[in-house]
């Protein structure tokens, strides 16, 4: 009986982790000094304090999509003064 309960908790935890990974969003953000980076959403679903989302403000579905936009604006100093690898 104990094995069944432990296995059930393990599978439940695994399923929740998989669902959380599927719901992740990625943001291209600019910080207070003008540096841009790609970040994964916080638990609130938004960028952290001190960072503003640019591009798709609702977030990108994948890291690759966010990096693609960052590459497009990398040299546009009106949007990014520099790029911070994250």
Backbone as CSV, one residue per row, in Angstrom:
resi,resn,N_x,N_y,N_z,CA_x,CA_y,CA_z,C_x,C_y,C_z
1,UNK,0.827,-1.195,0.000,0.000,0.000,0.000,0.870,1.256,0.000
2,UNK,1.949,1.249,0.796,2.833,2.408,0.869,3.456,2.700,-0.485
3,UNK,3.846,1.648,-1.210,4.447,1.825,-2.538,3.471,2.495,-3.502
4,UNK,2.202,2.117,-3.421,1.183,2.699,-4.291,1.026,4.187,-4.000
5,UNK,1.006,4.556,-2.744,0.848,5.953,-2.355,2.063,6.772,-2.790
6,UNK,3.251,6.249,-2.535,4.475,6.957,-2.924,4.529,7.120,-4.437
7,UNK,4.205,6.048,-5.159,4.211,6.109,-6.621,3.189,7.127,-7.107
8,UNK,2.026,7.168,-6.495,0.989,8.131,-6.891,1.463,9.559,-6.689
9,UNK,2.105,9.831,-5.548,2.627,11.173,-5.296,3.722,11.537,-6.298
10,UNK,4.577,10.570,-6.623,5.641,10.810,-7.600,5.037,11.160,-8.954
11,UNK,4.064,10.370,-9.407,3.440,10.626,-10.707,2.687,11.948,-10.717
12,UNK,2.028,12.273,-9.634,1.320,13.544,-9.529,2.303,14.710,-9.603
13,UNK,3.410,14.605,-8.885,4.439,15.642,-8.925,5.033,15.777,-10.308
14,UNK,5.274,14.672,-10.972,5.828,14.690,-12.330,4.856,15.350,-13.290
15,UNK,3.583,15.035,-13.173,2.565,15.624,-14.048,2.460,17.126,-13.823
16,UNK,2.515,17.561,-12.571,2.446,18.996,-12.286,3.661,19.714,-12.845
17,UNK,4.839,19.094,-12.747,6.052,19.697,-13.293,5.945,19.807,-14.809
18,UNK,5.438,18.786,-15.458,5.283,18.820,-16.909,4.283,19.885,-17.323
19,UNK,3.198,20.016,-16.596,2.211,21.046,-16.912,2.790,22.440,-16.701
20,UNK,3.558,22.622,-15.645,4.166,23.924,-15.381,5.149,24.278,-16.483
21,UNK,5.903,23.306,-16.958,6.869,23.576,-18.025,6.144,23.975,-19.305
22,UNK,4.994,23.340,-19.555,4.233,23.654,-20.759,3.631,25.048,-20.707
23,UNK,3.370,25.578,-19.518,2.723,26.877,-19.399,3.730,28.019,-19.266
24,UNK,5.009,27.708,-19.321,6.025,28.744,-19.191,5.986,29.692,-20.376
25,UNK,6.261,30.932,-20.100,6.402,31.953,-21.130,7.801,32.531,-21.010
26,UNK,8.298,33.056,-22.099,9.613,33.668,-22.123,9.448,35.106,-22.588
27,UNK,10.134,36.008,-21.911,10.005,37.430,-22.195,11.341,38.019,-22.622
28,UNK,11.294,38.904,-23.599,12.442,39.751,-23.891,12.203,40.985,-23.037
29,UNK,13.164,41.292,-22.184,12.981,42.397,-21.253,14.101,43.410,-21.381
30,UNK,13.798,44.609,-20.950,14.802,45.660,-20.839,14.823,46.097,-19.379
31,UNK,16.034,46.231,-18.812,16.133,46.619,-17.405,16.228,48.138,-17.284
32,UNK,16.431,48.607,-16.080,16.394,50.050,-15.808,17.539,50.830,-16.445
33,UNK,18.617,50.139,-16.841,19.732,50.843,-17.508,19.736,50.621,-19.017
34,UNK,18.770,49.856,-19.524,18.631,49.677,-20.966,19.172,48.386,-21.527
35,UNK,19.621,47.473,-20.677,20.121,46.182,-21.154,18.966,45.214,-21.377
36,UNK,19.041,44.476,-22.482,17.994,43.512,-22.821,18.447,42.091,-22.504
37,UNK,17.473,41.247,-22.211,17.747,39.832,-21.961,16.463,39.043,-22.167
38,UNK,16.613,37.723,-22.238,15.465,36.818,-22.296,15.359,36.158,-20.932
39,UNK,14.158,36.176,-20.369,13.928,35.535,-19.080,12.711,34.628,-19.172
40,UNK,12.659,33.637,-18.287,11.475,32.800,-18.173,10.526,33.491,-17.204
41,UNK,9.234,33.313,-17.414,8.261,33.991,-16.564,8.416,33.605,-15.103
42,UNK,8.085,34.542,-14.249,8.065,34.312,-12.811,6.752,33.604,-12.475
43,UNK,6.575,33.142,-11.240,5.306,32.502,-10.878,4.089,33.396,-11.136
44,UNK,4.266,34.702,-11.101,3.134,35.597,-11.374,2.823,35.669,-12.862
45,UNK,3.724,35.122,-13.696,3.505,35.137,-15.137,4.011,36.396,-15.808
46,UNK,4.698,37.247,-15.065,5.189,38.511,-15.606,6.676,38.646,-15.300
47,UNK,7.355,39.553,-16.014,8.765,39.806,-15.680,8.907,40.359,-14.265
48,UNK,10.077,40.160,-13.690,10.324,40.626,-12.332,10.403,42.147,-12.266
49,UNK,10.350,42.673,-11.071,10.411,44.109,-10.831,11.712,44.660,-11.410
50,UNK,11.633,45.803,-12.065,12.820,46.415,-12.648,13.049,46.019,-14.094
51,UNK,12.201,45.141,-14.626,12.314,44.716,-16.020,10.985,44.954,-16.715
52,UNK,11.069,45.433,-17.947,9.879,45.695,-18.740,9.898,44.808,-19.973
53,UNK,8.788,44.130,-20.245,8.695,43.278,-21.428,8.623,44.145,-22.677
54,UNK,9.360,43.721,-23.697,9.282,44.376,-25.009,9.015,43.294,-26.044
55,UNK,8.592,43.694,-27.225,8.204,42.697,-28.228,6.815,42.200,-27.883
56,UNK,6.654,40.900,-27.800,5.372,40.318,-27.413,5.249,40.419,-25.897
57,UNK,4.525,41.414,-25.434,4.427,41.675,-23.998,3.680,40.582,-23.240
58,UNK,2.984,39.709,-23.961,2.316,38.576,-23.330,3.238,37.380,-23.173
59,UNK,4.441,37.486,-23.693,5.432,36.421,-23.597,5.464,35.552,-24.836
60,UNK,6.616,34.960,-25.060,6.821,34.051,-26.188,6.655,32.620,-25.702
61,UNK,6.173,31.724,-26.563,5.935,30.349,-26.126,7.201,29.521,-25.918
62,UNK,8.328,29.990,-26.479,9.573,29.224,-26.341,10.759,30.165,-26.202
63,UNK,11.838,29.639,-25.644,13.082,30.388,-25.519,13.597,30.767,-26.907
64,UNK,13.462,29.857,-27.861,13.952,30.105,-29.220,13.231,31.294,-29.864
65,UNK,11.921,31.386,-29.679,11.150,32.492,-30.247,11.566,33.822,-29.623
66,UNK,11.784,33.826,-28.316,12.210,35.054,-27.635,13.605,35.459,-28.089
67,UNK,14.508,34.492,-28.212,15.872,34.800,-28.671,15.876,35.319,-30.103
68,UNK,14.974,34.823,-30.921,14.879,35.305,-32.308,14.545,36.797,-32.315
69,UNK,13.569,37.199,-31.495,13.229,38.619,-31.426,14.402,39.426,-30.863
70,UNK,15.060,38.911,-29.847,16.202,39.609,-29.266,17.299,39.806,-30.319
71,UNK,17.528,38.796,-31.137,18.527,38.935,-32.205,18.140,40.020,-33.199
72,UNK,16.840,40.176,-33.462,16.356,41.200,-34.396,16.599,42.613,-33.871
73,UNK,16.516,42.798,-32.552,16.638,44.148,-31.985,17.984,44.411,-31.330
74,UNK,18.849,43.435,-31.333,20.137,43.499,-30.635,20.911,44.787,-30.921
75,UNK,20.924,45.248,-32.130,21.715,46.423,-32.504,20.897,47.708,-32.595
76,UNK,19.640,47.663,-32.171,18.775,48.843,-32.183,18.898,49.536,-30.825
77,UNK,19.759,50.546,-30.751,20.026,51.207,-29.465,18.817,51.949,-28.909
78,UNK,17.795,52.173,-29.720,16.580,52.790,-29.182,15.799,51.784,-28.326
79,UNK,16.103,50.488,-28.488,15.441,49.458,-27.689,16.382,48.831,-26.680
80,UNK,17.636,48.591,-27.076,18.609,47.917,-26.212,19.947,48.626,-26.272
81,UNK,20.463,48.967,-25.122,21.813,49.532,-25.073,22.851,48.422,-25.075
82,UNK,22.458,47.266,-24.636,23.329,46.107,-24.593,22.485,44.859,-24.368
83,UNK,23.103,43.710,-24.515,22.394,42.452,-24.314,23.096,41.674,-23.215
84,UNK,22.306,41.198,-22.275,22.822,40.414,-21.161,22.404,38.967,-21.410
85,UNK,23.375,38.069,-21.458,23.057,36.644,-21.631,22.465,36.125,-20.340
86,UNK,21.415,35.380,-20.454,20.766,34.882,-19.246,20.582,33.443,-19.176
